[in-house]
C-alpha cells in the first residue's frame, strides 16, 4: 500500500497566508468597486445617489427623507472628489463652513454621520475616524417662546413676500395647534375637516383612525388650513390621499425626480428651511426654530389655565422633563389666576402686614 501524501506544515501556512492576503486585498480594493459599483468610487459618479437607492428599501420613510436631506450640503461641498480622496481637512473645513452658515452642532453631526456610513461601507472611514471629533452639543428640552404680539408681527411681514406664502400659513397652523413640522408636512387632504374644525394626525403605520390624534382648530388655524387647502388644490392636490403640501419637483437636483417640473401631490414637501430662515430674520426673530412654535403654543395654553393633560391630548407625546417644565409654568399661571380676586378683597391684610414686619425686624 502506498503511503498517504502529506503536505508539509510550512507549505500549508504559506498557502493560508496567501489566501488571507487575497481576502484582505479584496476587502480593501475590490469591495468598493464590485459590491458598491465601480462607477461610484472610481469614475467619480455621485455616491449620494447610490446610497439613497441602497437605503430606500431598508429604512422607514422618515429616516430615508432625513438622510437624503443631510447628504446634500456635504455632497455640494466636496464636488467631484472621490470618496478615497476625502480627508480630515475636508471634514474640518465643511464643519467650519456649516457653522458659519448658522447650522447647529446637532445638525452638522448628523450630516457627517450619514457620510461616515457611506465611507464605512466603502471601507474608507477608518482613515478619518481617529482624527474626527463630533461637535459638542447640549441637551435643551425647552425651546424659545414668542409672544402673541411677535407672532402677529411675523404674520404681517410674511404677507409682504409671495415666496413666504406657504410657510406663512404653515406657521400660523403650528402656532395655534402645537403640530410638529413633520406632522404638517405629512398631512393629507382627507385628514382636514373644515366643517367640524378639526384635523387628524395619523401614525405612519396606519391609514385608519386607530391611534390617531384629533386636533381642534381655532379661528386662525381654520383660516390657515383653508388657505393651504386652496393652495394645494391649485397645485393638483385634490384627492383625499393627496398631500396638503405637495412636493415641488422643480427644486429637485438629484435622485429619481431630478429634472422634473411642477408639483407631485403624491409626495410631500420635505423642507422650508430657507423660507423660514429669511422670514424670521426679517421679523427680527433670527434663530427661532420652527419647533419653537410648538413650545409657544403649549406655553400660551398653560398661561391661560388649560390643564397639562388636556394639552397633551392636543399636541401628542411630551417627554417627562418637558412635563415638569410645563407644570412649573402651570404653578405660576394658577397663582396669577387666583390673584385676579385680589381686586375685591374680603379681609384687610393685618396679619400679612404683621408677618412682614416681624420678618424685617428679626431678619427671618
Number of C-alpha atoms within 10 A of each C-alpha: 3 4 5 6 6 6 8 8 9 9 10 11 11 11 12 12 12 12 12 12 12 11 13 13 12 14 14 13 13 16 17 23 16 11 11 17 15 15 14 19 19 13 11 14 16 18 20 21 15 15 20 17 13 12 14 14 10 10 11 12 12 10 13 17 14 15 20 18 13 20 21 14 14 20 15 9 14 15 10 13 15 16 21 15 11 16 12 14 12 14 18 13 12 18 21 13 13 16 13 10 9 9 14 13 17 14 14 20 17 16 21 19 16 19 21 17 14 17 20 14 15 21 16 19 19 11 15 16 12 9 10 13 11 13 12 8 11 7 6 6 10 12 15 14 17 18 12 13 9 14 18 12 13 21 17 12 16 25 13 11 10 9 12 19 16 19 19 23 21 23 26 21 23 23 25 23 22 24 23 18 18 13 13 19 20 21 21 26 23 15 20 22 16 14 7 10 16 17 21 18 21 20 14 12 7 10 10 10 13 9 11 15 16 17 19 16 21 14 10 15 22 23 17 22 25 16 16 22 21 14 17 21 18 10 18 17 24 18 14 12 15 23 27 33 29 26 21 19 17 13 14 14 12 12 13 11 14 12 12 14 12 13 20 20 24 16 18 20 19 17 14 15 12 9 17 22 16 14 23 18 14 13 16 12 16 13 14 17 15 22 18 20 27 24 23 22 23 23 21 19 19 23 19 13 16 16 14 18 9 11 19 14 13 17 19 16 10 13 9 9 11 13 15 11 13 20 15 12 16 21 14 13 18 15 10 14 13 9 10 9 10 8 7 7 8 8 7 8 10 9 10 10 11 11 12 12 12 12 11 10 9 7 7 7
